[in-house]
Each structure stands twice: as C-alpha cells, then as structure tokens.
C-alpha cells in the first residue's frame, strides 16, 4: 500500500557491525515500533525490506539506504522517529520519504568517502595521492571467496584529495582517535563499478605507488552516495526525486480540482 525509503547511519563503535547485524537490529526495531509491514509469500514470510549497497564492515557511514513496504499508510517523519528510538545509538534513522519514483538502487552510482590516516603527515599523503592520480592504472589485489583477485583501483576513482586533519571541525567526528599526532584526511569520490573499488583498495593502491603505510588502520566513513553529477563533480541526494514528487503531488491535485468542477453537470 505504501513504500518508505530511509537513510540511516553507522557511527562510532557501531561501524564494526556487519550488514547482517544491522538487518537483525532493524527487524527488531520494526516490531518494537509496531510498523504495519508487508510480508513476502511462501512458507517462511519475511518483512519486505530492500537494502541498497551496504557499506563494508568496519567502516562508518552517514548515507546508507533501504526501502520498506507497508500495508497501511504512515507519515514518513513520524515513522522515522519511531524507528530511530527503537534502534541503538549509532544506528540512526536520519531521513525518510515516501517512495514516489522507481529505481533507488540505480541512483546509487557513486560514493564520497573520508579516510582518516592517523600518524601520517599530510605532506607524505599528498605525495602518495599525486602519484596515484598520475598513474594510468594501479593494480591491487583482494582476497575473495574464489581466491586472490587482481584489478585496477585507479579507473573508478573520480577524485582524491588530501587535507590536514588538525581539528578544524569540518570532518566527521572520531572520538576514539588520538589528536596529539600528525593526521591526514583523504576525501575520495569513487564510482560504483564491477568489481567494486572500496576505500581499502585505494589505500592498497597508495601503498603500491608510493609506499604509504599508515601506522594504524584508517578510520573510513562514507559521507554520501548517489548519482554522480558530471558537470558539478558532486554526488547528488538519491532521495531528492521522491521529495520533489511528493511536493508536486498536492499542486497537481489542486490543478485538477478546477478542471473537475468545470466538467461537472450543472
């Protein structure tokens, strides 16, 4: 009867939860909030929840998306608040909109990532980034269920920049990270291609081209995902078309009312 699209986060220590962990927590939240879920058919019905392009385990995110199907209409903002209260802190539902368009997954074609490299001097990071961007291809290896796979990590990277992580308040918070040592912040925009190029693949590429090896694991956070706008070089909000359709609907109904009155019998 109604489809709702939600944006949620993985923050702090909850970035170490797997996608399956989140699924279990979210289904419990649906029950606690008494959401009138639609269920699949068959011997083992499941709530109709569609997850889109989940971030890897161990990475934080400000932009994860899913869609739920309801048997009764609900106000999206009230539903968002109920679900957010039913989830543990760190797994936060931050946006909700009624689905008025198709193809949410098709609008998730690129991601913006922040990579915090504690213990790395920004000048050293800049040298590695320049070498990576100057290369035509950067081959890296990743272990898969079928063994080691070699692929190019350079082609999918749209932009890669470095800045000083000196606590200017412009970067995502990392309360569990030290502040008394050098720190470089990388801002990465990557297209979603096959095979997927992840932030750790780009770090492997930086190690390959410039021997950049952070002394501690990088703190990685997805800041946004959506369609990549070639003209502006930005990643757009994937829920914007639904919001525009919702806003346009009342105007369309108002415009239809006079027409209906004009054709009504005297």
C-alpha positions, 0 to 999 in steps of 0.5 A: 500500500505504501513504500518508505525509503530511509537513510540511516547511519553507522557511527562510532563503535557501531561501524564494526557491525556487519550488514547482517547485524544491522538487518537483525537490529532493524527487524527488531526495531520494526516490531518494537515500533509496531510498523504495519509491514508487508510480508513476502509469500511462501512458507517462511514470510519475511518483512519486505525490506530492500537494502541498497549497497551496504557499506563494508564492515568496519567502516562508518557511514552517514548515507546508507539506504533501504526501502520498506513496504507497508500495508497501511499508510504512515507519515514518513517523519513520524515513522522515522522517529519511531524507528530511530528510538527503537534502534541503538545509538549509532544506528540512526534513522536520519531521513525518510520519504515516501517512495514516489519514483522507481529505481533507488538502487540505480541512483546509487552510482557513486560514493564520497568517502573520508579516510582518516590516516592517523600518524601520517603527515599530510605532506607524505599523503599528498605525495602518495595521492599525486602519484596515484592520480598520475598513474594510468592504472594501479593494480591491487589485489583482494582476497575473495571467496574464489581466491586472490583477485587482481584489478585496477583501483585507479579507473573508478576513482573520480577524485582524491584529495588530501587535507590536514586533519588538525581539528578544524571541525569540518570532518566527521567526528572520531572520538576514539582517535588520538589528536596529539599526532600528525593526521591526514584526511583523504576525501575520495569520490569513487564510482560504483563499478564491477568489481567494486573499488572500496576505500581499502583498495585505494589505500592498497593502491597508495601503498603500491605507488608510493609506499604509504603505510599508515601506522594504524588502520584508517578510520573510513566513513562514507559521507554520501552516495548517489548519482554522480553529477558530471558537470558539478563533480558532486554526488547528488541526494538519491532521495531528492526525486521522491521529495520533489514528487511528493511536493508536486503531488498536492499542486497537481491535485489542486490543478485538477480540482478546477478542471473537475468542477468545470466538467461537472453537470450543472 
